[in-house]
Amino acid sequence: MAHLEQLVLALVAQLRAERETRHALAFAIRHGVVDREVLLAILEDPIPATAIDALALADRLGEGGAADPVRFS
C-alpha cells in the first residue's frame, strides 16, 4: 500500500473516531452528565480549518469518492 493511501486511511479512521466522540459528547450533554469545565476545555481546543478540509477530503476518498483539487495552506 502506498504511503499516500496509508495516510488517507489513517485520516479516515481519525475522522470516524472524532465523529463518534462528537456523538458520545452530544449524548452526554443531552443527559446532563458533562461538567461545564469539560465543555469549556473542549471549546478552547478547536480543530484548525486546514485539518477540517483534510479530514473532509480523506473521508470522501475513504468512501470511494473522487478527490476534488484542494489546496491546503
Rosetta blueprint (number, residue, H / E / L):
1 M L
2 A L
3 H H
4 L H
5 E H
6 Q H
7 L H
8 V H
9 L H
10 A H
11 L H
12 V H
13 A H
14 Q H
15 L H
16 R H
17 A H
18 E H
19 R H
20 E H
21 T H
22 R H
23 H H
24 A H
25 L H
26 A H
27 F H
28 A H
29 I H
30 R H
31 H L
32 G L
33 V L
34 V L
35 D L
36 R H
37 E H
38 V H
39 L H
40 L H
41 A H
42 I H
43 L H
44 E L
45 D L
46 P L
47 I L
48 P L
49 A H
50 T H
51 A H
52 I H
53 D H
54 A H
55 L H
56 A H
57 L H
58 A H
59 D H
60 R H
61 L H
62 G H
63 E L
64 G L
65 G L
66 A L
67 A L
68 D L
69 P L
70 V L
71 R L
72 F L
73 S L
